[in-house]
């Protein structure tokens, strides 16, 4: 069993994870072949229910989304630990040569298939070690991480009431272009907030051959894209960063028609509320001023549903890193110097419960330039999933909690 001292980890947890790895890989491949998107994931939900069937768990499914909450009662008194996985895929075609590749126009390109399989494996491992478990474990299988706010919906449905009080929370996310088996985390902000935006630039349409009779919004929109990048580099503190990326430009209907308006869309990432407010204010100012210089008007719309920054409890992040060092050795564990600019709706859980998010490298060996997460060529070194199973289980078995 695990020592109560940080890093005093029984490495047989890793042995057990490796013993379960074959079944976990098979589950991951089944999930990968049938990806679903959003909050309604009936095939995925049923496959996970099948994987959990027969275990000593109290299982409930969601009302408004295809979530699963499973509770394991330990053999002794202790803290309640929430372990979370996301379940949804991305709306994008897969371009890999995998025998189990998706042909549905959707893809598990962010590793959620591996996340689900690892947590199901950890559930089996912890059920086998139930008598060693001090406290309870809440297994949170969550749809809708990719922009659909599934974690927030599960909280609204009473996630934290299933085994109240929940004392600590942990989630693991794979990274496909980081050395396989590497565990990374940090105290404080670990992932950025995310907002999506639309800027509508309005002019007056006309004939493409006579722009002087129109008010052309296209050059104004082009200048706004560049001006936003200059705004970030000149107004935002380099050590409290922001990213503003324009990902969509829509305008026009014909080659010889100047459109009435142009629509820009994109994403905003920040790691503090102060910088988020600064960026939103400056974006509206820059867009409006540049448009005005072209006799156009610009309106910034920030859409509802953006995720807040993901903030780890500093003490619990240290516990997780210490456990990882005990399991895998210090050479495979890194304390991140800075947050990463991706966003996570596990942030909603960490607003309610102290805990930590960590990352697990799964880059395939022999790949000189492995594809990143969200690429249609993203691959996973499946052997690294044993580390994920073991880390989930070891965190739950540890008696140490947040500061």
Beta strands, then each sheet from edge to edge (+ up, - down):
strand 1: 58-61
strand 2: 68-73
strand 3: 76-86
strand 4: 134-142
strand 5: 168-179
strand 6: 183-185
strand 7: 188-191
strand 8: 193-202
strand 9: 206-207
strand 10: 242-251
strand 11: 257-258
strand 12: 261-270
strand 13: 297-302
strand 14: 310-312
strand 15: 333-335
strand 16: 355-363
sheet 1: 1+ 2- 4+ 3+ 5+ 16+ 6- 15-
sheet 2: 7+ 14-
sheet 3: 10+ 12- 8+ 13-
sheet 4: 9+ 11-
end
